Amino acid sequence: MALTEFEAAPVDLATVTSPDWLSQMLGLRCPGMIVRGVEVVEVLATQATKVRLILDVEGGGADVPTAICIKGVLTDTGALPSASIVETLFYREAAALLPVRVPDCIYAGMNADYSRGVIVMRDIITAGGAFSTALDPFTPEQALDGLDQLARLHAASIDGSPAFGFGWAHSFLDRISRQPIIPQDSLQALLDGPRGEKLDPALRDAARLQRALEGLAAEVRGGPLCLVHGDAHAGNVYREANGALGLVDWQILQKGNWAMDVAYHLAAVLTPEDRRAHERALLSDYCIRLKALGGSDIGSDDAWRSYRLAMIYGYYLWAITRKVEPEIIDTFVYRLGTAADDLQSFELLDV
């Protein structure tokens, strides 16, 4: 039986890389095509599994995708299956409404009980593009490219816009402030380890960090909201063959405050020295772009306050991270923790 657009998707690697399923799935876009052979180019298993394929196809026309990337919780990585739901729904329902550069999505389907999703995209690397690694150095000019994409996302998804109305885009910040992802003693043990050794002891207090997160969530809850990417570090950025920057990994897309993305992005992609030297100018440029795109007109004092407060979000996310290479964790905890210290984010939240 041929696939229909919303038929339950398989969620195991063997099935989604089989010629039979690939023929049915791609046939939704290119009727009459058949996959005769599949070459697995690369398998990357982190939280989700990504598999890059080259396909030998017959029929379907000149635009049949022959180089694709499939993403989902398809192998036993220890990730929660639900980690793929929001990203699948983003590509299936929201991406077309937003003027943000993302990979061309061919298929986005959910399994039978809607507990996990599968995404099929054209392969960026085969098309001449390249992914950044988490620790790729960014210049201030490159950071501005990221801010431009974030401004486009934020301006197009303000309260009242079609994109804002999706019921599945909940506040991840609100949830983790009320139900911490890891126990406080576990967070304290992480901060007492190598990731926190370069930071002042006051920044490594797990109870204080949790209170700051709760305070930030309360501030965000009471203010204007839009959709935010939620995880805009360099590892979730790619460049197309022409150099244009795009964003991937939309797993914690949520309703939040624009500054959550801007503060996190700048502190994660820039060295502390470059951030200190350029953050005010970059923030000003972001605000100008946001207004020009139809978003909010944010005064400089309000923007600076929101930016300082929001640094807690990215710092907390990396303080609790475990399933990433230690070098990446240590670097981001240092960069984001140092930014929170420089900007007196804790003090601004009265914790």
C-alpha positions as CSV (number, residue, x, y, z in Angstrom):
1,M,0.0,0.0,0.0
2,A,1.4,3.4,-1.0
3,L,2.2,5.9,1.6
4,T,-0.1,8.8,2.1
5,E,1.2,12.2,3.5
6,F,0.0,11.5,7.0
7,E,0.4,7.7,7.2
8,A,2.3,6.5,10.2
9,A,6.0,6.7,9.6
10,P,8.4,3.9,10.6
11,V,10.9,4.7,13.3
12,D,13.7,2.2,12.8
13,L,16.8,2.7,10.7
14,A,16.5,-0.5,8.7
15,T,13.0,0.4,7.3
16,V,13.7,4.1,6.5
17,T,16.8,3.2,4.6
18,S,15.1,0.4,2.6
19,P,14.5,0.8,-1.2
20,D,10.8,-0.1,-0.7
21,W,10.0,2.6,1.9
22,L,12.2,5.2,0.2
23,S,10.4,4.5,-3.1
24,Q,7.0,5.0,-1.5
25,M,8.0,8.1,0.5
26,L,9.7,9.8,-2.5
27,G,6.8,8.8,-4.7
28,L,4.7,11.4,-2.8
29,R,6.7,14.1,-4.4
30,C,7.8,12.3,-7.6
31,P,5.2,9.9,-8.8
32,G,6.4,6.9,-10.7
33,M,10.0,6.9,-9.3
34,I,11.6,3.7,-7.9
35,V,14.7,3.4,-5.7
36,R,16.8,0.6,-7.1
37,G,19.8,1.0,-4.7
38,V,20.9,2.7,-1.6
39,E,24.4,3.8,-0.5
40,V,24.8,4.8,3.1
41,V,27.3,7.6,3.1
42,E,27.3,8.4,6.8
43,V,25.5,7.6,10.0
44,L,25.7,10.1,13.0
45,A,24.1,9.0,16.2
46,T,23.9,11.7,18.9
47,Q,20.6,12.5,20.5
48,A,18.9,11.7,17.2
49,T,20.3,9.6,14.4
50,K,21.1,11.2,11.1
51,V,21.9,9.0,8.1
52,R,23.1,10.4,4.7
53,L,22.2,8.4,1.6
54,I,22.9,8.4,-2.1
55,L,20.1,6.8,-4.1
56,D,20.0,5.0,-7.4
57,V,16.6,5.9,-8.8
58,E,14.6,5.2,-11.9
59,G,11.9,7.5,-13.2
60,G,10.1,10.4,-11.5
61,G,11.6,13.2,-13.5
62,A,14.7,15.4,-13.3
63,D,14.0,16.8,-9.8
64,V,14.0,13.4,-7.9
65,P,16.2,13.8,-4.8
66,T,19.1,11.4,-5.0
67,A,21.1,12.7,-2.1
68,I,19.1,12.8,1.1
69,C,19.5,13.0,4.9
70,I,17.1,11.2,7.2
71,K,16.8,12.2,10.9
72,G,14.9,10.8,13.8
73,V,15.2,8.7,17.0
74,L,16.0,5.6,14.9
75,T,18.6,3.8,17.0
76,D,19.2,3.3,20.7
77,T,21.0,6.5,21.6
78,G,19.3,6.9,25.0
79,A,17.4,9.9,23.7
80,L,13.8,10.3,24.6
81,P,11.7,9.5,21.5
82,S,9.7,12.7,22.1
83,A,12.8,14.7,21.2
84,S,11.9,14.4,17.5
85,I,8.3,15.5,17.8
86,V,8.6,19.2,17.8
87,E,11.2,19.3,15.0
88,T,9.0,17.0,12.8
89,L,6.0,19.3,13.4
90,F,8.2,22.3,12.7
91,Y,9.1,21.0,9.2
92,R,5.6,19.7,8.5
93,E,3.6,22.7,9.6
94,A,5.7,25.8,10.4
95,A,8.7,26.0,8.2
96,A,6.8,27.1,5.1
97,L,5.3,30.0,7.1
98,L,8.6,31.4,8.3
99,P,11.2,33.3,6.2
100,V,14.1,31.4,7.8
101,R,16.7,29.4,5.8
102,V,16.3,25.7,6.6
103,P,17.1,22.5,4.6
104,D,14.6,21.5,1.9
105,C,12.3,19.0,3.7
106,I,11.0,16.2,1.5
107,Y,9.0,14.4,4.1
108,A,8.1,14.8,7.8
109,G,6.0,12.0,9.3
110,M,4.9,10.8,12.7
111,N,4.7,7.2,13.9
112,A,1.3,5.6,14.8
113,D,1.0,6.9,18.4
114,Y,2.6,10.3,17.6
115,S,5.5,9.6,20.0
116,R,8.3,10.3,17.6
117,G,8.9,11.6,14.1
118,V,11.0,11.1,11.0
119,I,12.3,13.9,8.7
120,V,13.8,13.5,5.2
121,M,15.7,16.4,3.8
122,R,17.9,17.0,0.8
123,D,21.5,16.5,1.7
124,I,23.2,19.9,2.2
125,I,26.8,18.5,2.0
126,T,26.3,16.8,-1.3
127,A,24.8,20.1,-2.6
128,G,28.1,21.9,-1.7
129,G,27.1,23.2,1.7
130,A,28.8,22.7,5.0
131,F,27.8,22.4,8.6
132,S,29.6,24.3,11.3
133,T,30.9,22.3,14.3
134,A,29.9,23.5,17.8
135,L,33.3,25.1,18.4
136,D,33.9,26.7,14.9
137,P,35.1,30.3,15.6
138,F,32.7,33.0,14.5
139,T,33.7,36.5,13.7
140,P,31.3,39.3,14.7
141,E,30.2,39.6,11.1
142,Q,29.3,35.9,11.0
143,A,27.4,36.2,14.2
144,L,25.4,38.9,12.6
145,D,24.4,36.4,9.9
146,G,22.9,34.3,12.7
147,L,21.1,37.3,14.2
148,D,19.6,38.1,10.8
149,Q,18.0,34.6,10.6
150,L,16.8,34.9,14.2
151,A,15.3,38.3,13.5
152,R,13.4,36.8,10.6
153,L,12.1,34.0,12.8
154,H,11.1,36.3,15.6
155,A,9.4,39.0,13.4
156,A,7.3,36.5,11.5
157,S,6.1,34.7,14.6
158,I,4.8,37.4,17.0
159,D,1.6,36.8,19.0
160,G,-1.3,36.9,16.5
161,S,0.7,35.6,13.5
162,P,-0.3,32.3,11.9
163,A,3.0,30.7,13.0
164,F,2.4,31.7,16.6
165,G,-0.8,29.7,16.7
166,F,0.7,26.2,16.7
167,G,-0.4,24.5,19.9
168,W,2.6,22.2,20.0
169,A,5.1,25.0,20.3
170,H,5.0,25.2,24.1
171,S,7.5,27.0,26.4
172,F,10.4,24.7,27.0
173,L,11.9,27.3,29.4
174,D,8.7,27.3,31.4
175,R,8.7,23.5,31.6
176,I,12.3,23.1,32.8
177,S,11.9,25.9,35.3
178,R,9.0,24.0,36.9
179,Q,10.3,20.5,36.3
180,P,14.1,20.5,36.3
181,I,15.6,18.0,33.8
182,I,18.1,16.7,36.3
183,P,18.0,16.8,40.2
184,Q,19.7,19.7,41.9
185,D,22.4,17.5,43.5
186,S,23.2,16.1,40.0
187,L,23.5,19.6,38.6
188,Q,25.7,20.6,41.5
189,A,28.0,17.6,40.9
190,L,28.3,18.6,37.2
191,L,29.2,22.3,38.1
192,D,31.7,21.1,40.7
193,G,33.5,19.1,37.9
194,P,35.7,20.2,35.0
195,R,33.0,22.2,33.3
196,G,32.8,24.7,36.1
197,E,36.4,25.0,37.2
198,K,37.2,28.2,35.4
199,L,34.1,30.0,36.8
200,D,33.7,31.9,40.1
201,P,32.1,29.7,42.8
202,A,29.0,31.9,42.9
203,L,28.3,30.9,39.3
204,R,28.5,27.2,40.2
205,D,25.8,27.2,42.8
206,A,23.1,24.8,41.4
207,A,20.4,26.1,43.7
208,R,21.1,29.7,42.7
209,L,21.1,28.7,39.0
210,Q,17.7,27.0,39.4
211,R,16.3,30.1,41.1
212,A,17.6,32.3,38.4
213,L,16.0,30.1,35.7
214,E,12.7,30.3,37.6
215,G,13.0,34.0,37.7
216,L,13.8,34.3,34.0
217,A,10.8,32.1,33.2
218,A,8.5,34.4,35.2
219,E,9.9,37.4,33.3
220,V,9.4,35.8,30.0
221,R,5.9,34.5,30.9
222,G,4.7,38.0,31.5
223,G,6.1,39.7,28.4
224,P,5.5,39.6,24.6
225,L,6.3,36.2,23.0
226,C,7.3,34.9,19.7
227,L,8.8,31.6,18.4
228,V,12.4,31.1,19.4
229,H,14.8,28.5,18.0
230,G,16.1,27.7,21.5
231,D,19.5,26.2,20.7
232,A,21.2,28.5,18.2
233,H,24.9,27.6,18.8
234,A,27.4,27.1,16.0
235,G,26.8,23.4,15.8
236,N,23.2,24.1,14.7
237,V,24.3,26.3,11.8
238,Y,25.1,25.5,8.2
239,R,26.3,27.3,5.1
240,E,24.9,26.7,1.7
241,A,27.2,26.5,-1.3
242,N,26.8,30.3,-1.9
243,G,27.7,31.1,1.8
244,A,24.2,31.8,3.0
245,L,23.6,30.8,6.6
246,G,20.8,28.5,7.7
247,L,19.6,26.9,10.9
248,V,19.0,23.3,11.8
249,D,18.0,21.2,14.9
250,W,14.6,22.7,15.8
251,Q,14.0,20.2,18.6
252,I,13.3,22.9,21.3
253,L,11.5,25.5,19.2
254,Q,9.2,27.2,21.6
255,K,7.3,30.3,22.5
256,G,9.6,32.6,24.4
257,N,11.4,35.9,24.4
258,W,13.5,37.0,21.5
259,A,16.5,37.6,23.8
260,M,16.7,33.9,24.7
261,D,18.0,33.3,21.2
262,V,20.1,36.4,20.8
263,A,22.0,36.1,24.1
264,Y,22.6,32.4,23.7
265,H,23.7,32.8,20.1
266,L,26.2,35.6,20.7
267,A,27.7,34.1,23.9
268,A,28.0,30.6,22.3
269,V,29.5,31.5,18.9
270,L,31.9,34.3,20.0
271,T,34.8,34.2,22.3
272,P,34.3,36.2,25.6
273,E,36.7,38.8,24.3
274,D,34.8,39.3,21.0
275,R,31.4,39.2,22.8
276,R,32.5,41.9,25.2
277,A,33.8,44.1,22.4
278,H,30.8,43.8,20.0
279,E,27.7,42.6,21.9
280,R,26.1,46.1,22.3
281,A,26.6,46.9,18.6
282,L,25.3,43.5,17.5
283,L,22.3,43.8,19.8
284,S,21.5,47.2,18.3
285,D,21.8,45.8,14.8
286,Y,19.5,42.9,15.7
287,C,16.9,45.4,17.0
288,I,17.1,47.5,13.8
289,R,16.6,44.4,11.7
290,L,13.7,43.1,13.8
291,K,11.8,46.4,13.4
292,A,12.5,46.6,9.7
293,L,11.1,43.1,9.3
294,G,7.8,44.0,11.0
295,G,8.7,42.9,14.5
296,S,8.7,44.8,17.7
297,D,10.4,48.2,18.1
298,I,12.5,47.5,21.2
299,G,14.1,50.5,23.0
300,S,17.8,50.2,23.7
301,D,17.4,50.1,27.5
302,D,14.8,47.4,27.3
303,A,16.8,45.4,24.8
304,W,19.9,45.5,27.0
305,R,18.0,44.4,30.1
306,S,16.3,41.5,28.3
307,Y,19.6,40.4,26.8
308,R,21.3,40.4,30.2
309,L,18.4,38.4,31.8
310,A,18.2,35.9,29.0
311,M,21.9,34.8,29.3
312,I,20.7,32.5,32.2
313,Y,18.9,30.3,29.7
314,G,21.9,29.2,27.6
315,Y,24.1,28.9,30.6
316,Y,21.6,26.5,32.3
317,L,21.2,24.4,29.1
318,W,24.9,23.7,28.9
319,A,25.3,23.3,32.7
320,I,23.0,20.3,32.6
321,T,24.3,18.8,29.3
322,R,25.8,15.4,29.5
323,K,25.7,13.5,26.2
324,V,28.1,15.8,24.3
325,E,31.9,15.8,24.0
326,P,33.5,17.3,27.2
327,E,35.5,19.9,25.3
328,I,32.3,21.3,23.8
329,I,30.5,21.3,27.2
330,D,33.4,22.9,29.0
331,T,33.7,25.6,26.4
332,F,30.1,26.6,26.3
333,V,29.7,26.5,30.1
334,Y,32.7,28.8,30.4
335,R,31.5,31.2,27.6
336,L,27.9,31.4,28.8
337,G,28.7,31.4,32.5
338,T,31.3,34.2,31.9
339,A,28.7,36.2,30.0
340,A,26.2,35.8,32.8
341,D,28.9,37.0,35.2
342,D,29.9,40.0,33.0
343,L,26.3,41.0,32.6
344,Q,25.3,40.4,36.3
345,S,22.4,38.3,35.1
346,F,22.0,36.6,38.5
347,E,22.0,39.9,40.3
348,L,19.4,41.4,37.9
349,L,17.1,38.5,38.8
350,D,17.7,39.2,42.5
351,V,19.3,35.7,43.2
